[in-house]
């Protein structure tokens, strides 16, 4: 929900043509963008990891060449959503979801305080990185990409990777490798421009058609909701209309793709807002960018879906939604 000082933000009645010209104009130049998010180090995107853990992830994510901070962050997010108290039905424990037997063998005293505590991120995060690197060492002579082979070993065991000379032909393992490497891009700071979404223009059209609709907290646009939305309900429905399923809440939608810089925004990018600019888990509002510094959003109770400016003190960043990025997100975090 936007702050009260945004209530006076531009409600562009006759501005629809203006905004659509922006959309068309920006997409004309979008074809010149370079491909993908790259860079050997894959530093963390702003606020991608809660501030309490970002230093640990940045440090231990460089422990060996098979991992990087963005990859380690993706694993932790996939495993626990950065929840140090997480516990699964299979008895996996802590922020890195170690089962007791694996922890007994591979847990390390990351903070040097004399104990190995699976519930302490100061031990569990270094242990996750150490375990990844250990697995990578087991399969270092296997052909192919070292990181993918490491991830396959994490899922299927090093023996299977050695046996098949790479990622084994198990659907579960192949999906696991794809999921983590895709999520990696949503935690990485961009070092090149990223491709525009093929579905973005149609998602904007959906949001446009909802202009003037009253806001409803928790609204998904269903008949039961009277066709009303809240902020993340609108963005979810806009992308769902083009076959891309996003999580329900804004701070999880942040991880649905790579993060373009402010001067790289294109129509269809999701734009996010927070009172804590160091922590993506604190994001509280999202809109869909339309160009020229404006978004379509469902701002707050008592307001309607409208155009608002994005350049405000609480602007957190943006996500360029990808189909693979959305599919890679865990159903619960």
Residue pairs with C-beta under 8 A, 6 or more apart in sequence:
1 230
1 231
1 284
1 285
1 299
1 300
1 301
2 9
2 273
2 285
2 297
2 299
2 300
2 308
3 312
3 314
6 299
6 308
6 309
6 312
7 299
7 300
7 303
9 299
9 306
9 307
9 308
9 309
10 294
10 307
10 308
10 309
11 306
11 307
12 18
12 19
12 294
12 306
12 307
15 307
16 208
16 211
18 292
19 290
19 291
19 292
19 294
19 307
22 267
22 290
22 291
22 292
22 294
23 201
23 204
23 267
23 290
23 291
25 291
26 266
26 267
26 291
27 196
27 201
27 266
27 267
30 196
30 266
33 193
33 194
33 195
33 196
34 192
34 193
35 192
35 195
36 185
36 192
36 194
36 195
37 185
37 188
37 190
37 191
37 192
37 194
37 258
38 191
38 192
39 188
39 189
39 191
39 192
40 68
41 62
41 68
41 69
42 68
42 69
42 70
42 71
42 184
42 188
42 189
43 58
43 69
43 70
43 188
43 189
44 54
44 57
44 58
44 69
44 70
44 73
44 187
44 188
44 189
45 70
45 186
45 187
45 188
45 189
45 190
45 259
45 317
46 189
46 259
46 277
46 278
46 316
46 317
47 274
47 276
47 277
47 278
47 279
47 280
47 316
47 317
48 54
48 70
48 73
48 186
48 187
48 259
48 280
49 57
49 73
49 76
49 82
49 187
49 280
50 82
50 279
50 280
50 281
51 278
51 279
52 121
53 76
53 82
53 95
53 121
53 125
54 278
56 110
56 121
56 122
56 125
56 126
57 69
57 72
57 73
57 76
57 125
58 69
60 72
60 110
60 125
60 126
60 128
60 129
60 130
61 67
61 68
61 69
61 70
61 71
61 72
61 73
61 129
62 68
62 69
63 129
63 130
63 132
63 133
64 129
64 132
64 133
64 136
64 137
65 136
65 146
66 132
66 133
66 136
66 146
66 147
66 150
67 129
67 132
67 133
67 136
67 147
67 150
68 184
68 188
69 187
70 184
70 185
70 187
70 188
70 189
71 147
71 180
71 181
71 184
71 187
72 125
72 128
72 129
72 132
73 184
73 187
74 180
74 181
74 183
74 184
74 186
74 187
75 96
75 128
75 132
75 180
76 82
76 95
76 96
76 125
76 128
77 183
77 187
77 255
77 330
77 333
78 179
78 180
78 183
78 330
79 86
79 92
79 95
79 96
79 97
80 86
80 94
80 95
80 96
80 97
80 333
81 281
81 330
81 332
81 333
82 95
82 281
83 95
83 333
84 94
84 95
84 119
84 120
84 121
84 124
85 94
85 119
86 92
86 93
86 94
86 95
86 97
87 93
87 94
88 97
90 99
91 99
91 100
92 98
92 99
93 99
93 100
93 103
93 118
93 119
94 118
94 119
94 120
94 121
94 124
95 121
95 124
95 125
96 118
96 124
96 125
96 127
96 128
98 106
98 107
98 118
98 124
98 127
98 128
100 118
102 131
103 116
103 118
103 127
106 127
106 130
106 131
106 134
107 116
107 118
107 123
107 124
107 127
108 116
108 123
108 126
108 127
108 130
109 115
109 116
109 123
110 122
110 123
110 124
110 125
110 126
110 127
111 120
111 122
111 123
111 126
113 122
115 123
116 123
116 127
117 123
117 124
118 124
118 127
131 154
132 150
132 154
135 150
135 153
135 154
135 158
136 146
136 147
136 149
136 150
136 153
138 153
138 158
138 162
139 146
139 149
139 150
139 152
139 153
139 158
139 161
139 162
140 146
142 149
142 161
142 162
142 165
142 166
143 165
143 166
144 165
144 166
144 167
147 181
148 166
148 167
148 177
148 181
149 161
149 166
149 167
151 176
151 177
151 180
151 181
152 160
152 161
152 166
152 167
152 168
152 173
152 176
152 177
153 160
153 161
154 176
155 172
155 173
155 176
155 177
156 168
156 170
156 172
156 173
160 168
160 170
160 173
161 167
161 168
167 173
167 174
167 177
178 324
178 328
179 327
179 328
180 328
182 322
182 324
182 325
182 327
182 328
183 255
183 325
183 328
183 329
185 257
185 258
185 322
185 325
186 254
186 255
186 256
186 257
186 258
186 259
186 319
186 325
186 328
187 255
188 258
188 259
189 259
190 258
190 259
190 260
190 261
190 264
193 260
193 264
194 257
194 258
194 260
194 264
194 320
195 320
196 266
196 268
196 320
197 203
197 257
197 268
197 269
197 320
197 321
197 322
199 239
199 242
199 243
199 244
199 268
199 321
199 323
200 266
200 267
200 268
200 269
200 321
201 267
201 268
202 241
202 242
203 238
203 239
203 241
203 242
203 244
203 268
203 288
203 321
204 238
204 267
204 268
204 288
204 290
204 296
206 237
206 238
206 241
206 242
207 234
207 235
207 238
207 288
207 296
207 305
208 296
210 221
210 229
210 234
210 296
210 305
211 296
211 304
211 305
211 306
211 307
212 304
212 305
212 306
213 227
213 228
213 229
213 298
213 304
213 305
214 226
214 228
214 303
214 304
215 228
215 229
215 230
215 298
215 299
215 300
215 301
215 302
215 303
215 304
215 305
216 225
216 226
216 228
216 229
216 230
216 233
217 230
217 301
218 225
218 230
218 233
219 225
219 226
219 228
219 229
219 230
219 233
219 298
220 229
220 233
220 236
220 237
221 227
221 228
221 229
221 233
221 234
221 237
229 237
229 298
229 305
230 298
231 250
231 285
231 286
231 287
231 297
231 298
231 299
232 248
232 249
232 250
232 253
232 286
233 248
233 298
234 288
234 296
234 297
234 298
234 305
235 246
235 250
235 253
235 270
235 286
235 287
235 288
236 245
236 246
236 247
236 248
236 253
238 288
239 245
239 246
239 321
239 326
240 246
243 323
244 321
244 323
244 326
245 326
245 327
246 252
246 253
246 256
246 321
246 326
246 329
247 253
247 256
247 329
250 272
250 283
250 284
250 285
250 286
251 280
251 281
251 282
251 283
251 284
252 329
252 333
253 270
253 272
253 286
253 319
253 321
254 270
254 272
254 280
254 283
254 286
254 316
254 317
254 319
255 280
255 319
255 325
255 329
256 270
256 319
256 321
256 322
256 325
256 326
256 329
257 319
257 320
257 321
257 322
257 325
257 326
258 319
258 320
258 322
258 325
259 317
259 318
259 319
259 320
260 266
260 269
260 318
260 320
262 315
262 318
265 271
265 289
265 291
265 318
266 289
266 291
266 320
267 289
267 290
267 291
268 288
268 289
268 320
268 321
269 288
269 289
269 318
269 319
269 320
269 321
270 286
270 287
270 288
270 289
270 318
270 319
270 321
271 286
271 287
271 288
271 289
271 295
271 310
271 315
271 317
271 318
272 280
272 283
272 285
272 286
272 315
272 316
272 317
272 318
272 319
273 283
273 284
273 285
273 286
273 312
273 314
273 315
273 316
274 280
274 282
274 283
274 284
274 285
274 314
274 316
275 282
275 284
275 314
276 282
277 314
277 316
280 316
283 316
285 297
285 299
285 314
286 297
287 295
287 296
287 297
287 308
287 310
288 295
288 296
288 297
289 295
289 310
289 318
290 296
290 307
293 309
293 310
293 311
294 307
294 308
294 309
294 310
295 307
295 308
295 309
295 310
296 305
296 306
296 307
296 308
297 305
297 306
297 308
298 304
298 305
299 306
299 308
319 325
